[in-house]
Amino acid sequence: MFEYIKGILIEAKPSYAIVETNGLGYKLNISYLTYEKIKGLINKEIMLYSLLVVKEDALEIYGFYEREEREFFIKLNKVSGIGPKLALSILSYSDINLLKSAINSEDVSKLSSIPGIGKKTAQKMILELKDKIKFSGEEGNSIYEAREVLLTLGFSLEEINKAFLNIDKTKTTEEIVKEALKFFSK
């Protein structure tokens, strides 16, 4: 129904943002990754791709900084056992390309390490999404490998996800690790 909402960012919290446009304030549920990209833009104009979810007892608007994140949210939401809240939680937990890589490599243990995702749900995600996601294997493998290297070095998933926000994901594993280490040394 709504392709996007463009307006002034009034408030941003890790789980929602309020955007004012034409005198109306829209509360959009957002992922932590979207929050990280907009949190410094209070009182500035932003645009979030949106999705209206109709429930029996409520209408909820979900906002996404990137169109790809919204498309992946829609796909996650279609997996049996994953509703909008869990789909948003999954997106908040990890970079989209890391999620796609785990799905493509059928890495049940990585997917089931996400809070709220058990082994059966991880298997359903793989079964229902593996053929539906567009993914560049090389790109995904370098991100996945870089993540594994950084985890081995003792960094948390939250730290790694923050470091990956502004890294060019088409680089080699080594280049991604080097850029992430520069981020951590700031």
C-alpha positions as a printed NumPy array, in Angstrom:
array([[  0.   ,   0.   ,   0.   ],
       [  2.753,   2.471,   0.952],
       [  5.979,   2.207,  -1.064],
       [  7.852,   4.566,   1.231],
       [  7.376,   7.3  ,   3.79 ],
       [  9.425,  10.459,   3.399],
       [  9.521,  13.126,   6.061],
       [ 11.299,  14.533,   9.096],
       [ 12.689,  11.999,  11.559],
       [ 11.243,  13.052,  14.924],
       [ 12.4  ,  10.134,  17.051],
       [ 14.531,   7.019,  16.548],
       [ 14.784,   4.098,  18.953],
       [ 16.309,   0.651,  18.288],
       [ 12.845,  -0.808,  17.57 ],
       [ 10.9  ,   2.097,  16.048],
       [ 11.109,   5.48 ,  14.36 ],
       [  8.625,   8.323,  14.169],
       [  8.549,  10.183,  10.861],
       [  6.445,  13.313,  10.42 ],
       [  5.076,  14.053,   6.988],
       [  2.342,  16.566,   6.123],
       [  1.497,  17.07 ,   9.788],
       [  1.099,  13.357,  10.549],
       [  3.503,  11.358,  12.683],
       [  3.963,   7.768,  11.527],
       [  5.39 ,   5.212,  13.947],
       [  7.313,   2.598,  11.977],
       [  8.699,  -0.621,  13.458],
       [ 12.342,  -0.868,  12.36 ],
       [ 15.251,  -3.271,  12.624],
       [ 18.371,  -2.452,  14.597],
       [ 20.315,  -2.179,  11.329],
       [ 17.918,   0.518,  10.068],
       [ 18.193,   2.257,  13.434],
       [ 21.993,   2.323,  13.154],
       [ 21.686,   4.083,   9.783],
       [ 19.146,   6.725,  10.845],
       [ 19.862,   7.425,  14.527],
       [ 21.98 ,  10.492,  13.751],
       [ 19.367,  12.03 ,  11.448],
       [ 16.917,  13.427,  14.036],
       [ 15.126,  16.527,  12.65 ],
       [ 16.386,  15.761,   9.15 ],
       [ 14.432,  14.487,   6.166],
       [ 14.649,  10.749,   5.596],
       [ 12.918,   8.147,   3.48 ],
       [ 12.07 ,   4.665,   4.705],
       [ 10.683,   1.922,   2.489],
       [  7.538,   0.756,   4.183],
       [  5.169,  -2.149,   4.525],
       [  1.713,  -2.086,   6.097],
       [  0.901,  -5.272,   8.02 ],
       [ -2.774,  -5.839,   8.787],
       [ -3.575,  -7.899,  11.869],
       [ -6.875,  -8.767,  13.491],
       [ -6.411,  -6.174,  16.196],
       [ -4.004,  -3.629,  14.682],
       [ -2.41 ,  -2.035,  11.655],
       [  1.367,  -1.808,  11.865],
       [  3.805,  -0.055,   9.573],
       [  7.307,  -1.441,   9.179],
       [ 10.107,   0.775,   7.877],
       [ 13.359,  -0.176,   6.195],
       [ 16.357,   1.927,   5.227],
       [ 16.967,  -0.193,   2.124],
       [ 14.508,  -1.793,  -0.285],
       [ 16.44 ,  -5.094,  -0.116],
       [ 15.828,  -5.263,   3.633],
       [ 12.08 ,  -4.846,   3.092],
       [ 12.037,  -7.56 ,   0.416],
       [ 13.897,  -9.969,   2.673],
       [ 11.513,  -9.126,   5.55 ],
       [  8.567, -10.073,   3.302],
       [ 10.237, -13.389,   2.422],
       [ 11.033, -14.155,   6.059],
       [  7.474, -13.332,   7.058],
       [  6.164, -15.965,   4.604],
       [  8.122, -18.769,   6.297],
       [  5.732, -20.776,   8.469],
       [  6.351, -19.981,  12.118],
       [  7.895, -16.557,  11.432],
       [  5.664, -13.543,  11.942],
       [  6.491,  -9.854,  11.497],
       [  8.009,  -9.405,  14.978],
       [ 10.342, -12.401,  14.617],
       [ 11.255, -11.411,  11.04 ],
       [ 12.244,  -7.955,  12.313],
       [ 14.215,  -9.546,  15.144],
       [ 16.081, -11.736,  12.627],
       [ 16.953,  -8.672,  10.532],
       [ 18.109,  -6.872,  13.688],
       [ 20.427,  -9.709,  14.571],
       [ 22.509,  -9.936,  11.416],
       [ 23.386,  -8.385,   8.08 ],
       [ 21.106,  -9.549,   5.239],
       [ 24.004, -10.967,   3.239],
       [ 25.17 , -12.996,   6.238],
       [ 21.663, -14.384,   6.634],
       [ 21.482, -15.226,   2.938],
       [ 24.878, -16.867,   3.111],
       [ 23.817, -19.019,   6.072],
       [ 20.651, -20.026,   4.185],
       [ 22.549, -20.833,   0.974],
       [ 25.158, -22.87 ,   2.815],
       [ 22.376, -24.595,   4.822],
       [ 24.074, -23.597,   8.066],
       [ 21.406, -24.621,  10.584],
       [ 23.668, -23.906,  13.576],
       [ 24.28 , -20.294,  12.503],
       [ 20.586, -19.646,  11.883],
       [ 19.504, -21.349,  15.105],
       [ 21.938, -19.151,  17.055],
       [ 19.587, -16.216,  16.341],
       [ 17.357, -15.558,  19.376],
       [ 13.863, -16.949,  18.741],
       [ 15.022, -19.343,  16.007],
       [ 15.254, -23.001,  16.917],
       [ 16.634, -25.83 ,  14.825],
       [ 13.257, -26.614,  13.2  ],
       [ 12.591, -22.985,  12.257],
       [ 16.132, -22.683,  10.866],
       [ 15.502, -25.768,   8.725],
       [ 12.194, -24.291,   7.516],
       [ 13.985, -21.06 ,   6.601],
       [ 16.495, -22.99 ,   4.522],
       [ 13.849, -25.158,   2.874],
       [ 11.473, -22.289,   2.073],
       [ 13.989, -19.56 ,   1.182],
       [ 17.007, -21.201,  -0.415],
       [ 15.584, -21.089,  -3.945],
       [ 13.857, -17.718,  -3.454],
       [ 16.737, -15.468,  -2.512],
       [ 18.886, -13.708,  -5.039],
       [ 22.429, -13.875,  -3.927],
       [ 25.883, -13.473,  -5.331],
       [ 27.804, -16.459,  -4.032],
       [ 31.218, -14.806,  -4.09 ],
       [ 29.988, -11.754,  -2.229],
       [ 28.207, -13.85 ,   0.367],
       [ 31.118, -16.191,   0.918],
       [ 33.578, -13.358,   1.592],
       [ 31.223, -11.773,   4.128],
       [ 30.49 , -15.116,   5.746],
       [ 34.182, -15.976,   5.939],
       [ 35.09 , -12.528,   7.301],
       [ 32.417, -12.902,   9.966],
       [ 33.836, -16.289,  10.973],
       [ 37.36 , -14.837,  11.208],
       [ 36.157, -11.939,  13.391],
       [ 34.17 , -14.295,  15.638],
       [ 37.294, -16.425,  16.04 ],
       [ 39.195, -13.281,  17.05 ],
       [ 36.701, -12.764,  19.873],
       [ 34.424, -10.028,  18.516],
       [ 30.703, -10.298,  19.245],
       [ 28.06 , -10.549,  16.523],
       [ 26.747,  -7.116,  17.528],
       [ 30.211,  -5.561,  17.087],
       [ 30.688,  -7.313,  13.743],
       [ 27.293,  -6.187,  12.444],
       [ 28.103,  -2.57 ,  13.353],
       [ 31.456,  -2.826,  11.587],
       [ 29.831,  -4.331,   8.478],
       [ 27.3  ,  -1.489,   8.112],
       [ 29.629,   0.694,   6.044],
       [ 31.936,  -1.896,   4.529],
       [ 31.846,  -2.63 ,   0.798],
       [ 30.63 ,  -6.228,   0.785],
       [ 31.984,  -6.949,  -2.691],
       [ 35.547,  -6.974,  -1.362],
       [ 37.573, -10.066,  -0.582],
       [ 37.462, -11.724,   2.827],
       [ 40.866, -10.294,   3.706],
       [ 39.86 ,  -6.74 ,   2.736],
       [ 36.621,  -6.961,   4.738],
       [ 38.485,  -8.229,   7.822],
       [ 41.051,  -5.409,   7.519],
       [ 38.315,  -2.759,   7.24 ],
       [ 36.456,  -4.235,  10.2  ],
       [ 39.629,  -4.229,  12.3  ],
       [ 40.145,  -0.549,  11.413],
       [ 36.563,   0.101,  12.59 ],
       [ 37.25 ,  -1.669,  15.9  ],
       [ 40.443,   0.326,  16.508],
       [ 38.614,   3.675,  16.336]])
